[in-house]
Amino acid sequence: MFNDMKTQTIIALKIILVLTVIIGLLYPLLITGLSQVFFPHKANGSMIKKDGIIIGSELIGQVFDSAAYFWSRPSAIDYNPLPSSGSNLGPTSAKLKKLVNERWVAFISMNMLKDSTTIPVEMITASSSGLDPHISPEAAFLQVERITNARHFNDGQKQILIQCIKDLTEAPQLLYLGKERINVVLLNVEIDKIK
């Protein structure tokens, strides 16, 4: 009986060793190698470069508070990827209501909009991950006047700015999941190129 148990233990240990090598080493190496060959940009974090320097990732939003740039969706964690979470404030929270109202007032006043303007929800509420790098085209178009004034753009430059929004608008995933969206970091990189 002891020899049977010893034999079974040795077999079990061999199986664990073989599976560890296959699942823990060979499979990850294969997937990493394939992703580097077929999707190198995505496999390396979807990094965004400006003048050869990495300035961020397409997957993580950034804070833009200058009047000369498009503003991102608010983040409860200031786009820090380590905690990656929302505020956990519920729909009956007085604090959430106050935050939303403050953001609405700031967005209306800074973008010189009428009080009756409908503000896209992503500009006044934080995302659940706190990292969302996208806004809607509607939110971007509402910021055009502020950016045009801050950068002293003429009408031709303003039209290029509007075209940048249109060109960078991404379709819903698989053409039906979600809504059209724009990556704010990529958009802000492009508007810096407008001369």
C-alpha positions as CSV (number, residue, x, y, z in Angstrom):
1,M,0.0,0.0,0.0
2,F,2.9,2.4,0.9
3,N,4.6,1.7,-2.5
4,D,1.2,2.4,-4.3
5,M,1.0,5.8,-2.6
6,K,4.6,6.6,-3.2
7,T,4.1,5.7,-6.9
8,Q,1.0,7.8,-7.2
9,T,2.8,10.8,-5.5
10,I,5.7,10.5,-8.0
11,I,3.2,10.4,-10.9
12,A,1.3,13.4,-9.5
13,L,4.5,15.4,-9.1
14,K,5.6,14.6,-12.6
15,I,2.2,15.7,-14.0
16,I,2.5,19.0,-12.0
17,L,6.0,19.6,-13.3
18,V,5.0,18.9,-16.9
19,L,1.8,21.1,-16.7
20,T,3.8,23.8,-15.0
21,V,6.3,23.9,-17.8
22,I,3.6,23.8,-20.5
23,I,1.1,26.2,-18.9
24,G,3.4,28.4,-16.9
25,L,6.3,28.7,-19.4
26,L,5.7,27.5,-22.9
27,Y,2.1,28.8,-23.4
28,P,2.9,32.3,-22.2
29,L,6.1,32.4,-24.3
30,L,4.1,31.3,-27.4
31,I,1.3,33.9,-26.8
32,T,3.8,36.6,-26.1
33,G,5.7,35.8,-29.3
34,L,2.6,35.6,-31.5
35,S,1.3,38.9,-30.1
36,Q,4.7,40.6,-30.7
37,V,4.6,39.4,-34.3
38,F,1.0,40.1,-35.2
39,F,0.0,43.0,-32.8
40,P,3.3,44.7,-31.6
41,H,1.7,48.1,-30.8
42,K,-1.0,46.5,-28.7
43,A,1.3,44.0,-27.1
44,N,3.6,46.7,-25.9
45,G,0.9,48.8,-24.1
46,S,-0.5,50.9,-27.1
47,M,2.0,53.6,-26.3
48,I,1.6,57.1,-27.7
49,K,4.8,58.9,-28.8
50,K,5.2,62.6,-29.4
51,D,8.6,63.7,-30.9
52,G,9.9,60.2,-30.2
53,I,9.1,60.3,-26.5
54,I,6.4,58.1,-24.9
55,I,3.7,60.4,-23.4
56,G,1.1,57.9,-22.5
57,S,-1.0,55.0,-23.5
58,E,-4.1,54.8,-25.7
59,L,-5.7,52.7,-23.0
60,I,-5.3,55.1,-20.0
61,G,-6.8,58.6,-19.9
62,Q,-4.9,61.7,-18.7
63,V,-5.8,64.9,-17.0
64,F,-6.0,67.9,-19.3
65,D,-7.0,71.1,-17.5
66,S,-5.6,73.7,-19.9
67,A,-8.1,75.7,-21.9
68,A,-6.0,74.9,-25.0
69,Y,-6.7,71.1,-24.9
70,F,-9.7,68.9,-25.0
71,W,-10.7,67.8,-21.5
72,S,-11.0,64.1,-20.6
73,R,-13.8,62.4,-18.7
74,P,-13.4,63.1,-15.0
75,S,-11.6,60.4,-13.0
76,A,-12.2,59.6,-9.3
77,I,-8.6,58.4,-9.1
78,D,-6.9,61.0,-11.2
79,Y,-6.1,58.3,-13.9
80,N,-3.8,56.4,-11.5
81,P,-3.9,52.8,-12.9
82,L,-2.9,51.2,-9.6
83,P,-6.2,51.5,-7.7
84,S,-8.3,51.6,-11.0
85,S,-11.8,52.1,-9.6
86,G,-14.6,54.5,-9.5
87,S,-15.9,56.6,-6.6
88,N,-18.5,54.0,-5.6
89,L,-20.9,56.9,-5.0
90,G,-24.5,55.8,-5.6
91,P,-27.3,57.7,-7.4
92,T,-28.8,58.9,-4.1
93,S,-25.4,60.3,-2.9
94,A,-25.4,64.0,-2.0
95,K,-21.7,64.1,-2.7
96,L,-22.1,62.7,-6.2
97,K,-24.9,65.2,-6.9
98,K,-22.7,68.0,-5.8
99,L,-19.7,66.8,-7.9
100,V,-21.9,66.4,-11.0
101,N,-23.4,69.9,-10.5
102,E,-19.9,71.5,-10.0
103,R,-18.6,69.7,-13.2
104,W,-21.7,70.8,-15.1
105,V,-21.2,74.5,-14.1
106,A,-17.5,74.4,-14.8
107,F,-18.0,72.8,-18.3
108,I,-20.8,75.3,-19.2
109,S,-18.8,78.3,-18.1
110,M,-15.4,77.3,-19.4
111,N,-16.8,76.4,-22.8
112,M,-19.0,79.5,-23.0
113,L,-22.2,77.5,-23.5
114,K,-25.8,78.3,-22.8
115,D,-27.3,76.9,-19.6
116,S,-29.8,75.0,-21.8
117,T,-27.0,73.1,-23.5
118,T,-27.2,69.3,-23.1
119,I,-23.8,68.2,-21.7
120,P,-22.8,64.6,-22.6
121,V,-22.8,62.5,-19.4
122,E,-19.2,61.5,-19.7
123,M,-18.1,65.1,-19.1
124,I,-19.8,65.4,-15.7
125,T,-19.5,61.8,-14.3
126,A,-16.4,59.8,-13.6
127,S,-16.0,56.4,-15.3
128,S,-16.2,53.2,-13.2
129,S,-12.6,52.3,-14.0
130,G,-11.3,55.8,-13.5
131,L,-9.1,55.3,-16.6
132,D,-11.4,55.9,-19.5
133,P,-9.4,57.7,-22.3
134,H,-12.5,58.4,-24.5
135,I,-15.2,61.0,-24.8
136,S,-18.0,61.3,-27.3
137,P,-17.7,63.4,-30.5
138,E,-20.5,65.6,-29.1
139,A,-18.4,66.4,-26.0
140,A,-15.4,67.2,-28.3
141,F,-17.5,69.5,-30.5
142,L,-18.7,71.4,-27.4
143,Q,-15.1,72.3,-26.5
144,V,-14.1,73.6,-30.0
145,E,-14.8,77.3,-29.2
146,R,-12.8,77.3,-26.0
147,I,-9.8,75.7,-27.7
148,T,-10.1,78.0,-30.7
149,N,-10.0,81.0,-28.4
150,A,-7.2,79.7,-26.2
151,R,-5.0,78.9,-29.2
152,H,-6.0,82.0,-31.1
153,F,-7.0,79.9,-34.1
154,N,-8.3,81.6,-37.2
155,D,-11.3,80.1,-39.1
156,G,-9.1,77.8,-41.2
157,Q,-7.4,76.4,-38.2
158,K,-10.8,76.0,-36.5
159,Q,-12.0,73.9,-39.5
160,I,-8.8,71.7,-39.2
161,L,-9.6,71.2,-35.5
162,I,-13.2,70.2,-36.4
163,Q,-11.8,67.8,-39.1
164,C,-9.4,66.3,-36.5
165,I,-12.5,65.4,-34.4
166,K,-14.2,63.8,-37.3
167,D,-11.0,61.9,-38.4
168,L,-10.3,60.5,-35.0
169,T,-13.8,59.4,-34.2
170,E,-13.9,55.7,-33.7
171,A,-16.9,53.5,-34.6
172,P,-18.6,51.3,-32.0
173,Q,-16.7,48.1,-31.4
174,L,-17.9,45.5,-34.0
175,L,-20.1,48.3,-35.4
176,Y,-22.8,47.8,-32.7
177,L,-21.2,47.7,-29.2
178,G,-21.2,51.0,-27.5
179,K,-21.1,54.4,-29.2
180,E,-18.8,56.5,-31.3
181,R,-15.9,57.8,-29.3
182,I,-12.6,59.7,-29.5
183,N,-9.4,59.1,-27.6
184,V,-8.6,62.4,-25.9
185,V,-4.9,61.9,-25.7
186,L,-4.6,61.2,-29.4
187,L,-6.8,64.1,-30.2
188,N,-4.7,66.5,-28.1
189,V,-1.5,65.2,-29.8
190,E,-3.1,66.0,-33.2
191,I,-4.2,69.5,-32.3
192,D,-0.7,70.4,-31.3
193,K,0.2,69.9,-35.0
194,I,-2.2,72.5,-36.2
195,K,-0.1,75.5,-37.4
